[in-house]
């Protein structure tokens, strides 16, 4: 072979080798885990059981206040204005309006929720997630709030809600409560009556659009108005579980209420000297059985975490889905759970995985995933794929 031909052949061969290393095929990208590791085996483990578990949420930390009814969903709202100025204790209050700025709609966007307002009796600090449940509110209403609804007028400017409080004596007690040891201000509760929509409004947790109490007043020397934006808020969500969980073949992740999914992988046993190079959990959504409306849920919308067998709590930091793929109308969510499985291996436990929504206390979106069982096609069942190398 002539020297210049040999040089050309060597250059071409080098280019091909570099190209193969830097640009693997699409098949290689799907099979090979990240990093330059020697792979000895790739195993797939399918979920052995699934469940959907009710888990009360802390709505006091939510950016939203929810109120209304839609289908078999319902939301009550609690609002309390705090740190009201003592300077207005002796003032005559001539008008008071609570204004809430819109943030979210679940249901008929052309409708507005209808509701009544009641004065809360129970101490705000006692309104835990376990107590803030619709059935307890209905069964023990006399413990939670006054029996007679407040005199109010409801109006909307666009979707901005204004609640005029006609009971100005209650407002005077609210201002007096700032200087009095007696508990005269526990806030109000908004109880939905009817409607075809649940509306979300920004809560006190929002930095820009907090609930506003505007008070018009008179004193011996002054007439004016005052705006106040400090306080607390919570909402009480409800869904009829018999209407929600209608098919045992599915795992339901219902935000807002909430229901969380539980997956068990009892078939996954850890034995032998090997290193976990990468591990991926995959779950597949049935879009026809889901209702995903909130814009942030296009990506990173589901959390997964290691949990106790009953799903009561999680004890390893949750991770969000790092990838979503579409195949013939099926949406598959993938999670990198390598660290979770290393944790399980060190303790020789089979993983039970908890599924819950990103910002689950701010919307009512529903994710319906295919569950475990022989009636579900293998490609749709929840699975864990492990890449590992054997240590000799």
N, C-alpha and C positions, 0 to 999 in steps of 0.2 A: 504494500500500500504506500502510495506516495506521501511524503511528510505533510504537505498542506491538506491532503484529504484526511489523513489520520487526525490532524489537529481539528479539522472541521467536525469530524465524527465525535471526538472527545467533547467539544464544546456543546454539540447538540445533546449528547447523553447527559452532561451536567445540567443543562437547562431543564430537561425532562425530569430529572431527579428532584431538583429544587421545586419545580412546579408541583410535583406530587406531594411534597412535604408541606408546602405553604397553602395549597388549595385542594383539600380532600374533596372527594365526591359527596353529593348530597346523601348517599347511603352511608358513607363513612361518618359524616357529621351526626347522623342519627344514632349510630351504634357506639362510636368512641366517646368516652367521657372526657371532660376537659383535663389537660395536663398530659405529660409524657410518662404514663405508667404502663407497666406490663400487665395486660389483662389475662387472667387465667380462666375466669368463668363469668358468665352473665346469667343470673337466675331471676325468674319472675314469681312472685308470691301474690296470690289473690286473697282478697278479704274473705274471712270466714263468717262474719256476722256484721250486721249494721242495725242502727237504731236512730231515732230522732228524739231529742230530749229537751224539755222545756227548761229554760234557764233565765230567771229574772235579770233584767239589765238595770244598770245605774243611769237612769235618765237625767239625774241631776248634773251629770257631766256633759250632757248632750248639747250640741249647738242649736238644737231645735226644741220648740214646744209644739206638741201635736194635739189637735182637737178635731173631732168629727166621727162620722160613721161611713163605712164603705163595705158593702157585701157583708162578710162575717168578721170584719175587723172593726175595732173601736178604739178611740183614744180620748181620755179625760186629761185636763191640764190643771196644774197647780201653780199659782203665782203669789209671791210675797215680796213686797217692797220693804227694804230695811234701811236703817240709819236715816230716817226722815228728820228734818231739822226741827229742833225744839222751838225755834223762833215763831213757828206758826201754830203753837199749841192753843193760843187764845184767839186766833183769827177765825173769822166766819168764812167757811168754805162755801162758795156759791156754785162751783162746778168742778167736776173731776172726770178725767177721761184717761183710760189706759189704751195705749196704741201699740200694736204689734205689727212688725214688718214681715212680709211674706218671704218664705225661703224654699218651700217644698209643697208638692201636690201629689196626692195618692188617690186616684179615682177620677171623677168627672171634673175636669179643669174649669168648666163653665159654672159649676155649682159653688155654693158657700155653705159651710157647716152651720147648723142651727143648734143653739145650746142655752142652758140656764147657768146662772152663777150662784154659788152658795158661799157663805162665810165658813172658813175652816175652823174647827174646834180643837182638833188634836195638835199637839206641839209639832212644829216643823221637824225638829230633830228626831221625832219618832216615825217619820214617814220613810221607813226603810223599804228596800225593794220587795222584801217578803210581805210587807203590809200593803204596799201599793198594788193591789190586784183588784180587778173589777168585782169579782164575786164577793170579796171581803167588804168592799165599799157598799155594795148593795145589801149584804146581810147585816152589816153593822153601821148603817149610815148615821145613826144618832151619835155614834162615837166620833165619827170623822168630821161631820159638818152639820150646820144648823138646818132644821127641817124646812124652813120657809126660804124660797129663793129670793135673792136680792132684786130690787127694782133697778133694771138696767135698760139701756137702749143700745142696740147693735147696729153698726153701719160699716160699709166697706167703701173705700176709695181705691178702685182697682181691686187688688187683693190685700191691701193694707186694712187691718181690722182695728176699729175703734169701739171701745166699750165705755159708754157713759155711765158712771155710778151715781144713781139718784139718791142713794142713802148716804148723805153727807155726814151723818152722825158717826157712821163707821169710820169715815176718813178722819174725823177729829180724834177718835180713839187710836187710830194708827199713829198719828202724830204724838199723842200723849204717851203711847207705849215706849217711845224713845227715851222718856224721862221717868217712866214708872216701872216698878219691879213686877207689876202684874202683867200677865201675858194677854194683851189686848189686841195683838196683831199677829195672827198666824196665816194671814193671806186669804185667798179665795180659791175655790175649785170650780172649773168649768165642766159641766156635765152635758154631753151631746144629747140632743133629742131625736133628731132625724137627719136625713141627708144622704147624699151619694158621693161624699168626698171626705177625706181626711186632709186637713191643711196643716202645714208646718210653718211656724213663725220663729224668728231668731230669738234665742234665749239670752239670759244674762251672761252666758259663757262666750257669746260673740262680742268682739271688741268694737264693732262698728254700728250694729243695728240692735241695740239692747231694747227690751221693753221699756216704754216711757210712761210715767204717770205725770200728767199735767193738771195742776190744781190752780183754779182761780179763787182768790181770797180777798177779804176786806178786813182791815184793822181800823182802829180809831184814827190813824194818821195816814193810812196807805191803802191803795187798791192795786192789785197786780196779779201776776201769774208766776208759777214756779214749776220747773220740770225736774223730775227725779228718775235716775236710771240705775240705782243700786238695788240688788235683791237676789232672790233665789227662784228657781223654777224647776218643775219636774212634770213628766207626763205619765199617765197610767195606760199602757197599751193592752189590748186584748184581741185574741183571735179564738174562734171556736175550733178547737183541735180536731174535732170529728169532721169538720169541713175541710181542714187543712191536710191532714194525713189520711189520704183516701186509698193509698196503694202501698202495700207492704214491700213492694219491690224497689221502692225509692228511699233515698236519704234526703230529708228536707232540712234546708238551712233557711229559716225565716227570720229576716232582720226585723227590728222594731219591737218584737214581742218578748223574748225571742226563742226560737227553736234552733238547737245546734245538732249537727250530725255526729254520729259515733261510728267508727269503723274499727273492727278487731281483725288482727292478723295472727291468729293462733298457730297458723301453719308455719310461720317464720320462726325457726329455731336457730340459735347461734351455737355453733360447735366447730372445732378445728382451728388450726393456726392460719389465719388469713387476715388480710388488711382490706377494709372497705375503701375502695377508691372513690366511688360515687354511688349515690342512692337517690332514686326518684320515685315519688308517689304520683299516680295519675288517677284522676276521677273524671267521669264524663257526664256532662249536663244533658238532660232532656229539655230542650228549649221550649217544646210545646207545652210542658207542664210548669214552666218557670215564668216569672214576671220580673224582669230586670229593667228598670226605667231610669235609675239615677245615673247621671253622666259619669261620675268617677268610677263606676263599676265596669268600664271597658277593660281595665287591666288592674292587676293586683287587688282583686276584689274578695278573695277568700283567704282566711287564715287556717293553718293546720298546726296542731300541737299535740305532743304526747300527753295522754290523760290517764286518769285512773280507770279501772275497768267499768265503773258505772257512769263515767263521763261527768262526774260532779265537779271536777276541777282539773286544771292542767298544771303540770309541774316541769315543763321545759319550755323555754322561750318560743313563742309561735313564729312561724315563717309564712310569708304570703306566697301565692303562686307566682313563679318566675316565668311562666310561659303559658300561652293559650293557643291551641291549634284547632283548626276546623277541618272536618273530614266527613263529607256526605251529610252535612247538616248537623253533625255531632260536634260539640265543643268540648275539648279535653283540657283540663287544668293540670299543670305539672308543678311539683314542689320538690325542691332540693332538700332532702331529709337526711343527708349523710351524718350530720352531727347528732341528730336524734337517734339514729340507729346505732351509732357508736356508744351513745349513752345507754341504750337498751342492752347492747352486747356486754358492756362492762358489768351490768347488773343481772345478766342472763334472764331478761324478761321479754315476752312477746309484746310488740307494740299495740296499744289501743290509741287511735288517733281521733282527735276532736276537730270538727270543722265548724267555723263560724265566720260571719261576715265582717268585712272591713267596715268600721264605723257602723256597727250593727244597731246602735242606739240613735241613728239619725234618719232612718227611712224604713219602708216596709217591703223592700225587694225580697223576692223568693227565688232561691236556687234549689232546683230539684235534680238530684244526681242519681244515676243508676246505682243500685245496691249490690250486695253479694247474693249468691244463690244460683242454682242450676237453671232457673228459668230465664236468666239474663245472659245474653251472648257474651262469651269470654272477652271480646275486644271492648265491651262496654263496662265490664266489672271493675271496681276499684282494685288497683294493683300497686305493688312495690317492685321496682326493678333495681337489682343490686349488681354493681360491677365490683369485682374484687380479685385480688391476687393471692395465691397460695404461698405461704411461707414454709420452706422445707426445713 
